[in-house]
């Protein structure tokens, strides 16, 4: 199994405050890897550092053999990395179709029609809403749209930042079922998530972040039964 992306001793600062401390982790081709941790642990900072916001202070982010830690966000996005951001951030005044077309910006429109039909198969709700403005949709529908928009760039690695945030439990279950389906098609996924239960059940491997540091790693199953993980993130159940 080849390594697709690797963080090597990555430090990140916000001004004088160190947000990430010597973070090392890797994502292999075809895997679902999850990063769990409490709110404020540094998970979203790690994802955003891939696109240079904020920039890595020291260490490397290796993607397909190249250090991308100093590259522009456009360069990164054009080379097969796509992110569904925290809080969804769909374009509220645009229709579902227009939002999906925005996802093709890194690669152009060549496959747009074909890929849009594929998104409508994966997310039937989006097909029903295709001409509807994103602002009028539910949170769950907007989350589906954000994931579909990211997939429209045909990424080699899909980055997901808190896809369950603010959603009802039944909708969270639907989102994770869709992610399982996307992964089954061969997509490599790096998932940042507070909902440790869903994330670890989905993931091949996981990392636990505490105060900007990686404190634990293991398979999804190993971390699910780890007593420290259960106490801290699974309510002891």
C-alpha positions in Angstrom: 0.0 0.0 0.0 1.5 3.3 -1.1 1.6 6.4 1.1 -0.5 9.2 -0.5 0.0 11.9 2.1 2.3 12.2 5.1 2.7 14.8 7.8 6.3 14.8 9.1 7.0 16.6 12.4 4.6 19.5 11.5 4.5 22.6 13.7 2.0 25.3 13.2 1.6 28.6 15.1 -1.1 31.3 15.3 1.1 34.2 16.3 2.8 33.2 19.5 0.4 30.3 20.1 1.5 26.8 18.9 -1.5 25.0 17.5 0.3 21.8 16.2 3.3 20.2 17.8 5.5 17.8 15.9 2.5 16.1 14.2 3.3 13.0 12.2 0.7 10.9 10.4 0.1 9.2 7.1 -2.7 8.3 4.8 -2.3 5.4 2.4 -4.0 5.1 -1.0 -7.4 3.5 -0.7 -7.7 4.0 3.1 -10.1 5.9 5.3 -8.1 7.5 8.0 -9.8 9.5 10.7 -8.4 12.1 13.1 -10.5 12.5 16.3 -10.2 14.8 19.2 -12.2 17.3 21.3 -13.1 20.8 20.1 -10.0 23.0 19.9 -7.6 20.1 19.7 -6.1 21.3 16.4 -7.8 19.0 14.0 -9.2 21.7 11.6 -5.9 23.6 11.8 -4.1 20.4 10.5 -6.5 20.2 7.6 -6.3 23.9 6.7 -2.4 23.7 6.9 -2.6 21.5 3.8 -3.8 24.5 1.9 -1.4 26.9 3.5 -3.9 28.6 5.9 -2.1 28.7 8.3 1.4 27.9 6.9 3.5 25.2 8.4 6.3 26.7 10.6 8.5 23.6 10.4 8.2 20.0 9.2 6.8 18.8 5.9 3.5 17.8 4.3 4.4 15.2 1.7 1.7 14.5 -1.0 2.5 12.0 -3.7 6.2 12.4 -3.0 6.3 16.2 -3.0 6.5 18.6 -0.1 3.4 20.9 -0.6 3.7 22.8 2.7 4.8 26.0 0.9 2.6 25.6 -2.2 -0.4 27.8 -3.0 -4.0 26.6 -2.2 -4.7 26.6 -6.0 -1.7 24.4 -6.7 -2.8 21.9 -4.0 -6.4 21.9 -5.2 -5.3 21.4 -8.8 -3.3 18.3 -7.8 -6.1 16.1 -6.6 -6.9 17.3 -3.1 -10.4 18.4 -2.3 -11.9 19.5 1.0 -15.5 19.6 2.3 -14.9 22.3 4.9 -16.2 22.6 8.5 -19.6 24.4 8.5 -20.3 23.3 4.9 -19.8 26.7 3.3 -21.9 26.1 0.3 -22.7 29.1 -1.9 -26.1 30.1 -0.5 -27.4 32.2 -3.4 -26.6 29.5 -6.0 -28.6 26.5 -7.0 -27.5 22.9 -6.3 -26.3 22.5 -9.9 -24.3 25.8 -9.7 -22.7 24.8 -6.5 -21.6 21.5 -8.0 -20.2 23.2 -11.0 -18.0 25.4 -8.7 -16.4 22.1 -7.7 -15.0 21.6 -11.2 -12.9 24.8 -11.0 -9.6 23.0 -10.3 -10.0 20.6 -13.3 -12.3 22.3 -15.8 -15.7 21.4 -17.2 -14.8 18.4 -19.4 -16.4 15.8 -17.1 -19.0 18.1 -15.5 -22.2 16.6 -16.9 -21.1 13.0 -16.4 -19.9 13.7 -12.8 -23.0 15.6 -11.9 -25.2 12.6 -12.9 -22.9 10.5 -10.7 -23.4 12.9 -7.7 -27.2 12.6 -8.3 -26.9 8.8 -8.1 -24.9 9.0 -4.8 -27.1 11.8 -3.4 -30.6 11.3 -4.7 -31.8 14.2 -2.5 -29.6 16.6 -4.5 -31.2 15.5 -7.7 -34.6 16.4 -6.3 -33.2 19.8 -5.3 -31.0 20.5 -8.3 -32.6 23.9 -9.2 -33.1 24.9 -5.6 -31.0 27.6 -3.9 -28.6 26.1 -1.3 -29.7 28.6 1.4 -33.2 27.0 1.4 -31.9 23.5 2.1 -31.6 21.7 5.4 -28.2 21.3 7.1 -28.0 17.7 6.1 -28.7 18.5 2.5 -26.1 21.3 2.5 -23.6 18.8 3.9 -24.3 16.4 1.1 -23.9 19.2 -1.3 -20.5 20.2 0.2 -19.3 16.6 -0.1 -20.6 16.3 -3.7 -19.0 19.6 -4.7 -15.6 18.3 -3.4 -16.0 15.1 -5.4 -16.7 17.1 -8.6 -13.0 17.9 -8.8 -12.3 14.1 -9.1 -9.9 14.2 -6.1 -7.3 11.5 -5.3 -7.7 12.4 -1.6 -11.0 13.7 -0.1 -10.6 15.8 3.0 -13.6 16.0 5.3 -13.8 18.5 8.2 -16.5 17.7 10.8 -19.2 16.4 8.4 -21.5 15.5 11.3 -21.3 18.9 13.0 -24.7 20.3 14.0 -26.7 17.5 12.3 -29.5 15.4 13.8 -28.4 11.7 14.6 -30.5 10.2 11.8 -28.9 12.6 9.3 -25.4 11.8 10.6 -26.1 8.1 10.0 -27.1 8.9 6.4 -24.0 11.0 5.8 -21.7 8.2 7.1 -23.5 5.6 5.0 -22.8 7.8 1.9 -19.1 8.1 2.9 -18.9 4.3 3.2 -20.3 4.1 -0.4 -17.8 6.7 -1.7 -14.9 4.8 0.0 -16.1 1.5 -1.5 -15.6 3.1 -5.0 -11.8 3.4 -4.2 -11.7 6.9 -2.9 -9.0 7.7 -0.3 -10.6 9.7 2.6 -9.0 11.7 5.5 -11.8 12.5 8.0 -11.5 15.0 10.8 -14.4 14.4 13.2 -15.6 15.0 16.8 -18.1 12.1 16.5 -15.6 9.4 17.4 -18.1 6.6 17.4 -19.1 7.0 13.7 -15.6 8.0 12.6 -13.9 5.0 14.1 -16.5 2.6 12.9 -15.9 3.9 9.3 -12.1 4.2 9.4 -9.4 1.7 8.6 -7.1 3.6 10.9 -7.3 6.5 13.3 -5.3 9.1 15.2 -6.2 10.8 18.4 -5.2 14.5 18.8 -4.9 16.2 22.2 -3.8 19.9 22.4 -2.1 19.8 19.0 -0.3 16.6 19.5 -0.9 13.0 18.3 -1.3 11.0 21.4 -2.6 7.6 20.1 -2.9 5.7 16.9 -4.4 2.3 15.8 -6.9 0.7 13.7 -10.5 2.0 13.9 -11.5 -1.2 15.8 -8.5 -0.9 18.2 -9.3 2.7 19.1 -13.1 1.9 19.5 -12.3 -0.5 22.4 -9.4 1.4 23.9 -10.5 2.4 27.4 -8.9 5.9 27.3 -10.6 6.6 24.0 -14.0 5.3 25.3 -13.8 7.4 28.4 -12.7 10.6 26.6 -14.7 10.4 23.4 -17.4 7.7 23.6 -18.9 8.6 26.9 -17.5 5.4 28.4 -19.9 3.2 26.4 
